[in-house]
Amino acid sequence: MNCNISIHSQVFSKVKDVFYSAITSDDLNYLADDIDKVLSISVQWLVDDILAYSERDPASHGRITTILECSTSFHAVICYRLASALSDCQLAEGSKLDLLRYKFSNYGKLISGIEIHPGATIGKRFVIDHGYGTVIGETCCIGDNCYILSNVILGAVGIADNITGKRHPTIGNQVEIGCGARVLGPVTIGDNVFIAPSCVVTDHIPSGTKITIANQLQICRTDTTDNKLSVSAYVQDDTLHLTGTIENLQRVASLDSDHNEIETLALFKVHLMGTYNEYRISKPKDDTATNRSNFNILLCFELQQLILINVNGISKQENNIMNNIVNCKNVVDFA
């Protein structure tokens, strides 16, 4: 009980400091009768927020004082809660009120690099960790117990001339969003969803889903290399699907984790159509590769080799490879 009182007191002191730093003396005169109410509403939310920070971010080591004094990401949340509290106080609508909400929001952006529109709706126990570059749009709705990292964009699909009204995502409860992820448009993300770093989400996501990158291509080449490779690949059932600049592909082979060729795990071309190839993966039933947790694919071109890393999930039952995505990297040039 005493601990909670102490946390409330510390949070109130910091929120008060931020409040008086963000606005002018004229603004204070305008809010004079409502300052205590704005601070009280903000602190009620922020006590839960800071407890979530201390419990969920191991780098904080549970130190409330350190978060309050040093976490610019938490300061951005303070500014958002203050801006939101102005609406909760049901003050008279008008240009002055809107201006004050934006002042709090922009002050948070100035000190943290995080932009949270004051019109966004954010639930309890909200955490932005290492949040520099994160943008949360005006009509975005975020549920309880959500955790967001840096450079996350919760934005609209378009760039200029977006329509008014709902144009930003609705995020459920217990959602985690990794750094650099983009969730765009009025899509709905269900509860308990994990969105991995650098994902781009433009469609609804059901609850309990884990979103990861389908394909990621890293190409290294010298100035003397004329061929510019761009390859997408995935494995479904017992078939490897390739698409992209593969017209001059000469050979496909399977490699183990040490990049040694697996002679018993053969790939046979079964379909060819311009920039799209299919290869049947053949594995004898007694092959030890059946129990491999991953393998790699080697693509041989005239002047280059491309290795597709970690085709995961070879099923130990029924010898099937089920709906797994490969990541592309490690191009070796022979030019």
RATA-V661724 format. One record per run of one state. SS is the DSSP state (a for helix, b for strand, c for the rest). FROM is the first residue (numbers start at 1). TO is the last residue. If there is no record, write none. Layout:
BEGIN
ss: <SS;SS>
from: <FROM;FROM>
to: <TO;TO>
END
This chain:
BEGIN
ss: <c;a;c;a;c;a;c;a;c;a;c;a;c;a;c;b;c;b;c;b;c;b;c;b;c;b;c;b;c;b;c;b;c;b;c;b;c;b;c;b;c;b;c;b;c;b;c;b;c;b;c;b;c;b;c;b;c;b;c;a;c;b;c;b;c;b;c;b;c;b;c>
from: <1;2;23;25;32;35;57;58;61;64;71;72;89;95;113;115;117;121;123;127;129;135;137;141;143;147;149;153;156;170;172;176;178;182;185;188;190;194;196;200;202;205;206;210;212;217;218;231;238;239;245;251;256;261;262;265;274;276;284;288;292;294;301;304;313;314;315;321;326;327;334>
to: <1;22;24;31;34;56;57;60;63;70;71;88;94;112;114;116;120;122;126;128;134;136;140;142;146;148;152;155;169;171;175;177;181;184;187;189;193;195;199;201;204;205;209;211;216;217;230;237;238;244;250;255;260;261;264;273;275;283;287;291;293;300;303;312;313;314;320;325;326;333;335>
END
